[in-house]
Amino acid sequence: MQVDSESKIIFVHIPRTGGSWFTYAWPSHRREGKIAVVGKQLTNFENGKNIQTGRHGRLSGIKEKLDAIDYDYSDHKIITMIREPFDRVASSWVWFSYVKGTSQKHGWTSIDDMLDEFESGVIRANYLPQTHWLEEQGAVWDRIFKFEDVLGNSTVVKKEFPFFNKDRKNNNLTRNGNLRSEMLTVKQKDRIKLLYKDDFRYLRNYYN
């Protein structure tokens, strides 16, 4: 998440959508403006109040924390970023396998083991459906950016929010390798269509 008083935005970070880079690109990440996340604390610099926060909270929880530190966000736009469902699920597998080491810890040998855990009801933010955030009761979005549009081109965001990526003209969101979804078999894709049917439904107007 990020709250930026310069651009007047509340950014809700859906995991595995490029949101870390997106979060770091706002002036508030450099502690500019009236509010910022400092370590694990959301701090209102105007009154000195702060509250512990996480990275992947939903909109209602973020608003509760802003209310708790008496920050006025009434004129802020609510924004987030989404990602093509197959690509995002495959990216979650890469994250658990090669970054966090979760797959080794739990003995996962393929993405199907990760999907088995999700299907059993275990909750990990990195593989929850995007609709967990997008369709939260009461959530209204002023702008939803596509990961694929912003990839390598921060001007997509700067057109609406000029302070985004301030003084970092060449620091665009990049990726290594091909689409993660190319890792998936036809059988795995069919399974993902069922498990993430709400994402495919919600995102059908954004992706073919």
Secondary structure, DSSP 4 states (H G I P E B T S, - for coil): -EEETTTTEEEE--TTSSHHHHHHTSGGGGT-SSEEEETTEEEETTT--EEE--SS--HHHHHHHHHHTT---TTPEEEEEE--HHHHHHHHHHIIIIIS-HHHHHT--SHHHHHHHHHTT---GGGS-THHHHT-TT---SEEEEHHHHBT-THHHHTT-TTTTTT-TT--B--SSS-GGGG--HHHHHHHHHHTHHHHHHGGGT--
